[in-house]
Each structure stands twice: as C-alpha cells, then as structure tokens.
C-alpha cells in the first residue's frame, strides 16, 4: 500500500514469509508495487520507518482484542 502520512510518502507491506508488516519511506517519487521484507525492490532499497514496531504491537493487540478488524477491504 502506498500512502502519505503527514508529509511523508510511505510504503506499507505485508510479508507472507516472515508474517510481518513493514513500513518504508518511499523516496522514489512513484508508487511501489513490489518490495520484500528487507526493503529491496526492483529500483533499489528503501529505508525502514524505524519508529514503528508493528510485529510486537500486532501480537499484543491480537491477544487482547482478537475480534478487531483493521482497514478490511470488502465485507467481513
């Protein structure tokens, strides 16, 4: 997912192998459609948004609030 938060362009990516969500600064000036767990994409490498720790957050959240749905596309 390509998004803008504040004035920063970001790429948000779910990696099915590591089962982890990654947040990357998009400095390409274009939408990114392919990126791996380490931030590598066909045109180079993006820097990780280092202030986010999504794995720990998600594991804690899902244990205590398992019925939550976040930004689901379509119907549940």
C-alpha positions in Angstrom: 0.0 0.0 0.0 1.3 3.4 -0.9 0.3 6.2 1.5 1.1 9.6 2.7 1.3 10.3 6.4 1.9 13.9 7.4 4.2 15.0 4.5 6.0 11.6 4.2 5.3 9.1 1.4 5.3 5.6 2.8 5.0 2.0 1.5 3.3 -0.4 3.8 3.9 -4.1 3.0 2.8 -7.4 4.5 5.4 -10.1 4.1 3.8 -13.6 4.0 7.0 -15.5 4.6 8.0 -13.6 7.8 4.4 -12.8 8.6 5.4 -9.2 9.4 4.2 -5.8 8.4 6.9 -3.4 7.1 6.8 0.4 6.8 9.2 2.1 4.4 9.9 5.7 3.4 9.1 6.0 -0.3 11.7 8.2 -1.8 11.2 7.1 -5.4 8.6 9.7 -6.3 6.3 6.9 -7.6 4.1 4.2 -6.3 5.9 1.0 -5.3 4.2 -2.3 -6.2 6.9 -4.8 -5.3 9.0 -4.8 -2.1 10.5 -7.6 0.1 10.8 -7.9 3.9 14.2 -6.1 3.8 13.0 -3.1 1.8 14.5 -4.3 -1.5 12.6 -3.5 -4.7 13.4 -3.6 -8.4 14.7 0.0 -8.4 16.8 -0.3 -5.2 16.3 -0.3 -1.5 14.0 1.8 0.7 14.7 2.8 4.3 12.5 1.4 7.1 10.4 3.7 9.2 12.4 2.9 12.3 9.9 4.4 14.9 7.3 1.7 14.2 7.4 -1.8 15.8 4.4 -3.4 14.1 5.2 -7.0 14.9 5.1 -6.6 18.7 2.1 -4.2 18.5 0.1 -6.7 16.4 0.9 -9.7 18.6 -0.1 -7.9 21.8 -3.3 -6.4 20.1 -4.5 -9.7 18.7 -4.1 -11.5 22.1 -6.2 -9.0 23.9 -8.7 -7.8 21.2 -8.9 -10.8 18.8 -12.2 -9.8 17.1 -10.8 -6.4 15.8 -10.7 -5.8 12.1 -8.4 -3.1 10.9 -8.8 -1.5 7.4 -10.5 -4.5 5.9 -11.3 -4.2 2.2 -14.7 -5.5 1.3 -17.1 -7.3 3.7 -16.0 -9.4 6.7 
